[in-house]
């Protein structure tokens, strides 16, 4: 989170930007904190960091066809996880 906070600290109007980052930085908690600050963000979340998300377990996803994905969304905060 520290790296991301430093990055957004130089933005004059963070709400005018959208952040994209890979699984090194991404976590559900980080996306939630950014959302609370009205900052849009997209990132790949590692399975070990997706514990709060009600999505299909990795073992079940592996049994599905190539390209399959699961997702969930929060209609109140407009958060979506895939």
C-alpha positions in Angstrom: 0.0 0.0 0.0 2.9 2.4 0.7 4.1 2.4 -2.9 0.6 3.1 -4.2 0.0 5.9 -1.6 3.3 7.5 -2.7 2.2 7.2 -6.3 -1.2 8.9 -5.8 0.2 11.6 -3.5 1.6 13.5 -6.5 -1.7 13.5 -8.3 -3.5 16.8 -8.1 -6.9 15.2 -8.6 -6.7 11.4 -8.0 -10.4 10.9 -8.9 -9.5 11.8 -12.5 -7.2 8.8 -12.8 -7.6 5.0 -12.8 -4.8 2.7 -11.5 -3.8 -0.6 -13.1 -1.4 -2.9 -11.3 -0.2 -6.5 -11.3 -0.5 -9.1 -8.6 2.6 -7.9 -6.7 0.6 -4.9 -5.5 -3.0 -5.9 -5.8 -5.1 -7.1 -2.9 -8.8 -6.9 -2.0 -7.9 -4.6 0.9 -5.9 -2.2 -1.3 -8.7 -2.0 -3.8 -11.2 -1.4 -1.0 -9.1 1.4 0.4 -8.7 3.1 -3.0 -12.4 2.8 -3.6 -13.1 4.5 -0.3 -10.9 7.4 -1.5 -12.9 7.4 -4.8 -9.9 6.2 -6.8 -10.7 3.7 -9.5 -8.3 0.7 -9.6 -8.0 -2.6 -11.5 -5.5 -5.3 -10.6 -4.9 -9.1 -10.8 -5.3 -10.5 -7.3 -3.4 -13.6 -6.3 -5.5 -16.4 -4.9 -3.8 -16.1 -1.5 -5.0 -12.5 -1.2 -8.6 -13.2 -2.3 -9.8 -14.7 0.9 -12.7 -12.3 1.4 -14.2 -12.8 -2.0 -17.0 -15.2 -2.5 -15.6 -16.7 -5.7 -15.2 -20.3 -6.8 -12.1 -22.1 -5.4 -9.1 -22.5 -7.7 -9.4 -26.3 -7.8 -12.9 -26.0 -9.2 -11.9 -23.3 -11.8 -9.1 -25.5 -13.1 -11.7 -28.2 -13.9 -13.6 -25.8 -16.2 -12.9 -24.9 -19.8 -10.0 -22.7 -20.9 -10.8 -19.0 -20.4 -13.4 -19.6 -17.7 -13.5 -17.1 -14.9 -15.7 -16.4 -11.9 -16.7 -13.0 -10.6 -18.6 -11.2 -7.9 -19.7 -7.6 -7.5 -20.9 -5.2 -4.8 -23.8 -3.1 -6.2 -23.6 -0.5 -3.4 -19.9 0.4 -4.0 -19.8 -0.7 -7.6 -16.9 -3.1 -6.9 -16.4 -6.1 -9.1 -14.1 -9.0 -8.8 -13.4 -11.5 -11.5 
